[in-house]
């Protein structure tokens, strides 16, 4: 059987094979790592995930806020007052640094070092390890937080400020969802198939129970089967990282109504890997350094429901 030292040396060489350009992963390998992280996430699969060529990148969006169609006359241009220009909006991604320290012990290495693709095992393990924390930052980031990880940047909940609904300690019912839908500006709710009701696991379960309470075959499906919960054609998804302790003495959460593609998650393409060995502990140490940011491309196209009670 290989010694701890030889196992660690083999693992270290395998990881070093990935590292070029002063410790940064090659672009193809970095893309594979982020693909794994995105695949493991509930919400990142639905977002606009973009590689950033530098630490800062601008997001441009536009919309036509008013009427664009007027009566026309052949071979005659519309008068100046009836010519339309789009409203342009700009937001920017500024990549913030995050680090992960991953330790693989002797048992893990013994199971994988002689495998046909040890580097793939490393990538998968690291991707799974960071995926949930990335999603936590995406939703719960708050620069005033006492949690140092969440304090790095403001997440999607903190950014949603234009259209806010107070559920007043009500649970997730059709009445609350109706208020959320009505709070969304009409121009952004024409295609409801693109929207999602994004809430916590218990909040989604509460709504599912209200549907199951109907004494019909459809109600039985929500009780007995994994039928997706929807309201007015809009699917609801439960996100494990959304908190359910926001109400002080009352357990509360929040809900977002938005098109997930309106949420942009940017990763600076240079992901740095550094390795070390702890021979005494029998561990390979991998430190992953990445830079990312998240922004709504157009924040007024979102609705946030606060003080939503969970049972």
LUMBA-540062 format. One record per residue (C-alpha): x, y, z; residue number from 1. Coordinates in nm, 4 decimals. Each point is the difference from the previous one (the first is absolute). Example, Ala and Ser with C-alpha at 12.3 -4.5 7.8 and 13.67 -1.06 7.14 Angstrom:
px=1.2300	py=-0.4500	pz=0.7800	resi=1
px=0.1370	py=0.3440	pz=-0.0660	resi=2
END
This chain:
px=0.0000	py=0.0000	pz=0.0000	resi=1
px=0.1300	py=0.3460	pz=-0.0856	resi=2
px=0.1213	py=0.2131	pz=0.2873	resi=3
px=-0.1648	py=0.3245	pz=0.1021	resi=4
px=0.2972	py=0.1881	pz=-0.1398	resi=5
px=-0.0159	py=-0.1654	pz=-0.3433	resi=6
px=-0.3768	py=0.0447	pz=-0.0225	resi=7
px=0.0315	py=0.3683	pz=0.0809	resi=8
px=0.2847	py=0.0444	pz=-0.2457	resi=9
px=-0.2029	py=-0.1619	pz=-0.2792	resi=10
px=-0.3039	py=0.2144	pz=0.0828	resi=11
px=0.2121	py=0.3133	pz=0.0137	resi=12
px=0.1474	py=-0.0767	pz=-0.3421	resi=13
px=-0.3466	py=-0.0640	pz=-0.1430	resi=14
px=-0.1247	py=0.3356	pz=0.1231	resi=15
px=0.3163	py=0.1765	pz=-0.1136	resi=16
px=-0.0664	py=-0.1291	pz=-0.3505	resi=17
px=-0.3055	py=0.2281	pz=0.0002	resi=18
px=0.1897	py=0.3114	pz=0.1000	resi=19
px=0.1547	py=0.2372	pz=-0.2526	resi=20
px=0.0702	py=0.3709	pz=-0.0352	resi=21
px=0.1013	py=0.0681	pz=0.3573	resi=22
px=-0.2668	py=-0.2126	pz=0.1675	resi=23
px=-0.3025	py=0.0784	pz=-0.2164	resi=24
px=-0.1992	py=-0.2830	pz=-0.1520	resi=25
px=-0.0085	py=-0.0148	pz=-0.3798	resi=26
px=-0.3221	py=0.1544	pz=-0.1314	resi=27
px=-0.1441	py=-0.3362	pz=-0.1084	resi=28
px=0.0631	py=-0.1523	pz=0.3429	resi=29
px=-0.1355	py=0.3064	pz=0.1810	resi=30
px=-0.3133	py=-0.0186	pz=-0.2159	resi=31
px=-0.0417	py=-0.3678	pz=0.0915	resi=32
px=0.0360	py=0.0809	pz=0.3695	resi=33
px=-0.2702	py=0.2690	pz=-0.0215	resi=34
px=-0.2218	py=-0.2340	pz=-0.2041	resi=35
px=0.0101	py=-0.2471	pz=0.2881	resi=36
px=-0.0752	py=0.2718	pz=0.2569	resi=37
px=-0.2940	py=0.1308	pz=-0.2051	resi=38
px=-0.1399	py=-0.3498	pz=-0.0555	resi=39
px=-0.0030	py=-0.0680	pz=0.3741	resi=40
px=-0.2015	py=0.3159	pz=0.0738	resi=41
px=-0.3785	py=0.0274	pz=-0.0015	resi=42
px=-0.0084	py=0.3556	pz=-0.1340	resi=43
px=0.3258	py=0.0563	pz=-0.1873	resi=44
px=-0.1208	py=-0.2301	pz=-0.2781	resi=45
px=-0.2738	py=0.2548	pz=-0.0736	resi=46
px=0.2086	py=0.3178	pz=0.0227	resi=47
px=0.2084	py=0.1802	pz=-0.2576	resi=48
px=0.3490	py=-0.1216	pz=0.0912	resi=49
px=0.2745	py=0.1846	pz=-0.1821	resi=50
px=0.3792	py=-0.0164	pz=-0.0035	resi=51
px=0.1590	py=0.3366	pz=0.0680	resi=52
px=0.3056	py=0.1020	pz=-0.2027	resi=53
px=0.1064	py=0.2421	pz=0.2722	resi=54
px=-0.0910	py=0.0896	pz=0.3568	resi=55
px=-0.2652	py=0.2457	pz=-0.1215	resi=56
px=-0.2610	py=-0.0549	pz=-0.2661	resi=57
px=-0.3007	py=0.2076	pz=-0.1016	resi=58
px=-0.3498	py=-0.1413	pz=-0.0485	resi=59
px=-0.2012	py=0.1948	pz=-0.2572	resi=60
px=-0.3760	py=-0.0371	pz=-0.0308	resi=61
px=-0.2790	py=0.2010	pz=-0.1547	resi=62
px=-0.3755	py=0.0128	pz=-0.0259	resi=63
px=-0.2718	py=0.1949	pz=-0.1788	resi=64
px=-0.2003	py=0.1587	pz=0.2786	resi=65
px=-0.2787	py=0.1535	pz=-0.2066	resi=66
px=-0.1826	py=-0.0293	pz=-0.3313	resi=67
px=0.2108	py=-0.0684	pz=-0.3086	resi=68
px=-0.2717	py=-0.0633	pz=-0.2624	resi=69
px=-0.1870	py=0.2909	pz=-0.1638	resi=70
px=-0.2091	py=0.0533	pz=-0.3126	resi=71
px=0.2205	py=0.0185	pz=-0.3074	resi=72
px=-0.0142	py=0.1697	pz=-0.3380	resi=73
px=0.1696	py=-0.1523	pz=-0.3034	resi=74
px=0.3429	py=0.1507	pz=-0.0824	resi=75
px=-0.0263	py=0.2336	pz=0.2992	resi=76
px=0.2102	py=-0.0142	pz=0.3151	resi=77
px=-0.1693	py=0.0236	pz=0.3355	resi=78
px=0.0088	py=0.3450	pz=0.1573	resi=79
px=0.2717	py=0.0583	pz=0.2573	resi=80
px=-0.2402	py=-0.0305	pz=0.2937	resi=81
px=-0.0925	py=-0.3529	pz=-0.1062	resi=82
px=0.3504	py=-0.1373	pz=-0.0499	resi=83
px=0.1069	py=-0.2402	pz=0.2698	resi=84
px=0.3332	py=-0.0627	pz=0.1693	resi=85
px=0.0546	py=-0.2796	pz=0.2486	resi=86
px=0.0751	py=0.0783	pz=0.3601	resi=87
px=0.3522	py=-0.1224	pz=0.0724	resi=88
px=0.1032	py=-0.1438	pz=0.3359	resi=89
px=0.3429	py=-0.0883	pz=0.1250	resi=90
px=0.1199	py=-0.2044	pz=0.2937	resi=91
px=0.3389	py=-0.1498	pz=0.0611	resi=92
px=0.1607	py=-0.3113	pz=0.1390	resi=93
px=0.3041	py=0.0577	pz=0.2196	resi=94
px=0.1603	py=-0.3307	pz=0.0877	resi=95
px=0.0651	py=-0.0506	pz=0.3726	resi=96
px=0.2492	py=-0.2519	pz=0.1316	resi=97
px=-0.1004	py=-0.3217	pz=0.1784	resi=98
px=0.2171	py=-0.2873	pz=0.1151	resi=99
px=-0.0660	py=-0.3641	pz=0.0828	resi=100
px=0.2406	py=-0.2329	pz=0.1788	resi=101
px=-0.0713	py=-0.3631	pz=-0.0780	resi=102
px=0.1744	py=-0.2876	pz=0.1769	resi=103
px=-0.0005	py=-0.3526	pz=-0.1396	resi=104
px=0.1016	py=-0.2665	pz=0.2494	resi=105
px=0.1856	py=-0.3242	pz=-0.0562	resi=106
px=-0.3172	py=-0.2070	pz=-0.0367	resi=107
px=-0.1394	py=0.2255	pz=-0.2716	resi=108
px=0.3301	py=-0.0033	pz=-0.1833	resi=109
px=0.0341	py=-0.3789	pz=0.0229	resi=110
px=-0.3435	py=-0.0367	pz=-0.1569	resi=111
px=0.0798	py=0.2354	pz=-0.2865	resi=112
px=0.3713	py=0.0303	pz=-0.0666	resi=113
px=0.0214	py=-0.3157	pz=-0.2133	resi=114
px=-0.3239	py=0.0798	pz=-0.1803	resi=115
px=-0.0096	py=0.0847	pz=-0.3686	resi=116
px=-0.0716	py=0.3696	pz=0.0542	resi=117
px=0.1217	py=0.1282	pz=0.3352	resi=118
px=-0.0031	py=0.3610	pz=-0.1189	resi=119
px=-0.3693	py=-0.0387	pz=-0.0873	resi=120
px=-0.0605	py=-0.1254	pz=0.3533	resi=121
px=0.1742	py=0.3072	pz=0.1391	resi=122
px=-0.2076	py=0.2269	pz=-0.2224	resi=123
px=-0.3248	py=-0.1677	pz=0.1014	resi=124
px=0.0810	py=0.0083	pz=0.3712	resi=125
px=0.1024	py=0.3657	pz=-0.0117	resi=126
px=-0.2975	py=0.1009	pz=-0.2133	resi=127
px=-0.2460	py=-0.1607	pz=0.2397	resi=128
px=0.1770	py=0.1512	pz=0.2993	resi=129
px=-0.0303	py=0.3588	pz=-0.1211	resi=130
px=-0.3357	py=-0.0198	pz=-0.1823	resi=131
px=-0.2270	py=0.0380	pz=0.3016	resi=132
px=0.2041	py=0.2866	pz=0.1436	resi=133
px=-0.0132	py=0.1836	pz=-0.3319	resi=134
px=-0.3789	py=-0.0314	pz=-0.0001	resi=135
px=-0.0069	py=0.1221	pz=0.3606	resi=136
px=0.1882	py=0.3154	pz=-0.1024	resi=137
px=-0.2195	py=0.0463	pz=-0.3087	resi=138
px=-0.3141	py=0.0296	pz=0.2115	resi=139
px=0.1130	py=0.1004	pz=0.3467	resi=140
px=0.2988	py=0.2238	pz=-0.0646	resi=141
px=-0.0229	py=0.3193	pz=0.2060	resi=142
px=0.2888	py=0.2382	pz=0.0565	resi=143
px=-0.1364	py=0.0720	pz=0.3500	resi=144
px=-0.0060	py=-0.3699	pz=0.0970	resi=145
px=0.2024	py=-0.1306	pz=0.2936	resi=146
px=0.0805	py=-0.3059	pz=-0.2090	resi=147
px=0.3314	py=0.0879	pz=-0.1713	resi=148
px=-0.0845	py=-0.2022	pz=-0.3120	resi=149
px=-0.3417	py=0.1584	pz=-0.0471	resi=150
px=0.1419	py=0.3461	pz=0.0720	resi=151
px=0.2128	py=-0.0023	pz=-0.3153	resi=152
px=-0.2844	py=0.1122	pz=-0.2284	resi=153
px=-0.3732	py=0.0695	pz=-0.0122	resi=154
px=-0.2015	py=-0.2937	pz=-0.1318	resi=155
px=-0.3236	py=-0.0108	pz=-0.1969	resi=156
px=-0.2310	py=0.0391	pz=0.3010	resi=157
px=0.1843	py=0.3094	pz=0.1211	resi=158
px=0.0044	py=0.1483	pz=-0.3508	resi=159
px=-0.3779	py=-0.0372	pz=-0.0484	resi=160
px=-0.1392	py=0.3308	pz=0.1249	resi=161
px=-0.2376	py=0.1462	pz=-0.2599	resi=162
px=-0.3040	py=-0.2293	pz=0.0272	resi=163
px=-0.0442	py=-0.1263	pz=0.3553	resi=164
px=-0.3050	py=-0.1809	pz=0.1422	resi=165
px=-0.0600	py=-0.0417	pz=0.3738	resi=166
px=-0.1597	py=-0.3384	pz=0.0683	resi=167
px=-0.0752	py=0.1141	pz=0.3581	resi=168
px=0.0866	py=-0.3400	pz=0.1495	resi=169
px=-0.2307	py=-0.1914	pz=-0.2333	resi=170
px=0.1096	py=-0.3403	pz=-0.1256	resi=171
px=0.0501	py=-0.0739	pz=-0.3684	resi=172
px=-0.3507	py=-0.0073	pz=-0.1438	resi=173
px=-0.1614	py=0.1064	pz=-0.3238	resi=174
px=-0.0885	py=0.3338	pz=0.1626	resi=175
px=0.3662	py=0.0828	pz=0.0630	resi=176
px=0.1001	py=-0.1218	pz=-0.3448	resi=177
px=-0.2708	py=0.2113	pz=-0.1600	resi=178
px=0.1439	py=0.3065	pz=0.1727	resi=179
px=0.3466	py=-0.0845	pz=-0.1296	resi=180
px=-0.1200	py=-0.0424	pz=-0.3576	resi=181
px=-0.1990	py=0.3247	pz=0.0121	resi=182
px=0.3062	py=0.1842	pz=0.1312	resi=183
px=0.1995	py=-0.0968	pz=-0.3088	resi=184
px=-0.0180	py=0.2712	pz=-0.2697	resi=185
px=-0.2294	py=-0.1238	pz=-0.2754	resi=186
px=0.2606	py=0.0182	pz=-0.2749	resi=187
px=0.2133	py=-0.2606	pz=0.1786	resi=188
px=-0.2717	py=-0.2571	pz=0.0591	resi=189
px=-0.1299	py=-0.0543	pz=-0.3517	resi=190
px=0.1853	py=-0.3319	pz=-0.0365	resi=191
px=-0.0507	py=-0.1737	pz=0.3321	resi=192
px=0.1841	py=-0.3110	pz=-0.1141	resi=193
px=0.3277	py=0.1878	pz=0.0405	resi=194
px=-0.0722	py=0.1058	pz=0.3587	resi=195
px=0.0656	py=-0.1898	pz=0.3218	resi=196
px=-0.1287	py=0.0313	pz=0.3544	resi=197
px=0.3180	py=-0.0541	pz=0.2022	resi=198
px=-0.0399	py=-0.0770	pz=0.3689	resi=199
px=0.1220	py=-0.2214	pz=0.2834	resi=200
px=-0.0606	py=-0.3733	pz=0.0251	resi=201
px=-0.2593	py=0.0268	pz=0.2805	resi=202
px=-0.1787	py=0.2862	pz=-0.1751	resi=203
px=-0.0312	py=-0.2101	pz=-0.3159	resi=204
px=-0.1273	py=-0.2895	pz=0.2144	resi=205
px=-0.2606	py=0.2251	pz=0.1647	resi=206
px=-0.1382	py=0.0994	pz=-0.3391	resi=207
px=0.0098	py=-0.3589	pz=-0.1223	resi=208
px=-0.2108	py=-0.0991	pz=0.3031	resi=209
px=-0.2650	py=0.2588	pz=-0.0875	resi=210
px=-0.0262	py=-0.1595	pz=-0.3442	resi=211
px=-0.0104	py=-0.3489	pz=0.1488	resi=212
px=-0.2897	py=0.1029	pz=0.2260	resi=213
px=-0.2302	py=0.0016	pz=-0.3001	resi=214
px=-0.2034	py=-0.3221	pz=0.0127	resi=215
px=0.0604	py=-0.0791	pz=-0.3659	resi=216
px=0.2265	py=-0.2206	pz=-0.2098	resi=217
px=0.2156	py=0.3044	pz=-0.0680	resi=218
px=0.0320	py=0.0630	pz=0.3739	resi=219
px=0.1081	py=-0.3602	pz=0.0524	resi=220
px=0.2836	py=0.0473	pz=-0.2493	resi=221
px=0.1486	py=0.2819	pz=0.2093	resi=222
px=-0.0329	py=-0.2136	pz=0.3116	resi=223
px=0.1368	py=-0.3248	pz=-0.1391	resi=224
px=0.2157	py=0.0914	pz=-0.2996	resi=225
px=0.2756	py=0.2483	pz=-0.0795	resi=226
px=-0.2196	py=0.2152	pz=-0.2223	resi=227
px=0.1562	py=0.3473	pz=-0.0434	resi=228
px=-0.1929	py=0.2683	pz=0.1863	resi=229
px=-0.1139	py=0.2924	pz=-0.2127	resi=230
px=-0.2095	py=0.3105	pz=0.0381	resi=231
px=-0.1697	py=0.1575	pz=-0.3007	resi=232
px=0.2350	py=-0.1839	pz=-0.2325	resi=233
px=0.3150	py=0.1017	pz=0.1916	resi=234
px=0.2083	py=-0.2874	pz=0.1427	resi=235
px=0.1125	py=0.0185	pz=0.3622	resi=236
px=0.3430	py=-0.1259	pz=0.1046	resi=237
px=0.1292	py=-0.0622	pz=0.3502	resi=238
px=0.3582	py=0.1107	pz=0.0672	resi=239
px=0.1752	py=-0.1766	pz=0.2913	resi=240
px=0.2167	py=0.2999	pz=0.0949	resi=241
px=-0.2839	py=0.2487	pz=0.0399	resi=242
px=-0.0300	py=0.0765	pz=0.3733	resi=243
px=-0.3104	py=-0.0765	pz=0.2036	resi=244
px=0.0914	py=0.1923	pz=0.3157	resi=245
px=-0.0506	py=0.3567	pz=-0.1167	resi=246
px=-0.2970	py=0.0831	pz=0.2184	resi=247
px=0.1591	py=0.0089	pz=0.3433	resi=248
px=-0.2547	py=-0.1738	pz=0.2230	resi=249
px=-0.1888	py=-0.1165	pz=-0.3111	resi=250
px=0.1642	py=-0.2238	pz=-0.2585	resi=251
px=-0.0089	py=0.1952	pz=-0.3248	resi=252
px=0.1617	py=-0.0123	pz=-0.3408	resi=253
px=-0.0132	py=0.2000	pz=-0.3218	resi=254
px=-0.1064	py=-0.0678	pz=-0.3563	resi=255
px=0.1204	py=0.1417	pz=-0.3295	resi=256
px=-0.2046	py=0.0181	pz=-0.3183	resi=257
px=0.2291	py=0.0431	pz=-0.2995	resi=258
px=0.1305	py=-0.1365	pz=-0.3254	resi=259
px=0.3128	py=-0.1923	pz=0.1079	resi=260
px=0.1757	py=0.1081	pz=-0.3198	resi=261
px=-0.0202	py=0.3572	pz=0.1305	resi=262
px=0.2457	py=-0.1060	pz=0.2724	resi=263
px=0.3587	py=0.0114	pz=-0.1273	resi=264
px=0.2748	py=-0.1941	pz=0.1746	resi=265
px=0.3489	py=0.0848	pz=-0.1174	resi=266
px=0.3165	py=-0.1987	pz=0.0647	resi=267
px=0.3369	py=0.1446	pz=-0.0833	resi=268
px=0.1478	py=-0.2633	pz=-0.2257	resi=269
px=0.3268	py=-0.0343	pz=0.1936	resi=270
px=-0.0560	py=-0.2543	pz=0.2792	resi=271
px=0.3091	py=-0.0628	pz=0.2091	resi=272
px=0.0939	py=-0.3345	pz=0.1570	resi=273
px=0.2762	py=-0.0412	pz=0.2544	resi=274
px=0.0932	py=-0.3281	pz=0.1649	resi=275
px=0.1890	py=-0.1097	pz=0.3084	resi=276
px=0.0430	py=-0.3203	pz=0.2002	resi=277
px=-0.0505	py=-0.0750	pz=0.3670	resi=278
px=0.1959	py=-0.3227	pz=0.0324	resi=279
px=-0.0766	py=-0.0428	pz=0.3719	resi=280
px=-0.3746	py=0.0223	pz=-0.0561	resi=281
px=0.0222	py=-0.1920	pz=-0.3262	resi=282
px=-0.1776	py=0.2711	pz=-0.1958	resi=283
px=0.0322	py=0.1771	pz=-0.3317	resi=284
px=-0.0956	py=0.3681	pz=0.0337	resi=285
px=-0.1523	py=0.1851	pz=-0.2947	resi=286
px=-0.0673	py=0.3741	pz=0.0239	resi=287
px=-0.2346	py=0.1296	pz=-0.2695	resi=288
px=-0.0145	py=0.3758	pz=-0.0598	resi=289
px=-0.2772	py=0.1415	pz=-0.2175	resi=290
px=-0.1580	py=0.3357	pz=-0.0684	resi=291
px=-0.3697	py=0.0512	pz=-0.0673	resi=292
px=-0.2902	py=0.2425	pz=0.0200	resi=293
px=-0.3775	py=-0.0156	pz=-0.0467	resi=294
px=-0.2404	py=0.2683	pz=-0.1197	resi=295
px=-0.3515	py=0.0412	pz=-0.1312	resi=296
px=0.0377	py=0.1291	pz=-0.3572	resi=297
px=-0.3194	py=0.2041	pz=0.0524	resi=298
px=-0.1080	py=0.0055	pz=0.3634	resi=299
px=-0.3479	py=0.1602	pz=-0.0522	resi=300
px=-0.1019	py=-0.3258	pz=-0.1720	resi=301
px=0.0027	py=-0.1792	pz=0.3366	resi=302
px=-0.2382	py=-0.0276	pz=0.2948	resi=303
px=0.0998	py=-0.0830	pz=0.3576	resi=304
px=-0.2486	py=-0.1328	pz=0.2563	resi=305
px=0.1038	py=0.0612	pz=0.3609	resi=306
px=-0.1322	py=-0.1238	pz=0.3378	resi=307
px=-0.1146	py=-0.3282	pz=-0.1516	resi=308
px=-0.0762	py=-0.2416	pz=0.2824	resi=309
px=0.1112	py=-0.3623	pz=-0.0178	resi=310
px=-0.1520	py=-0.2785	pz=0.2060	resi=311
END
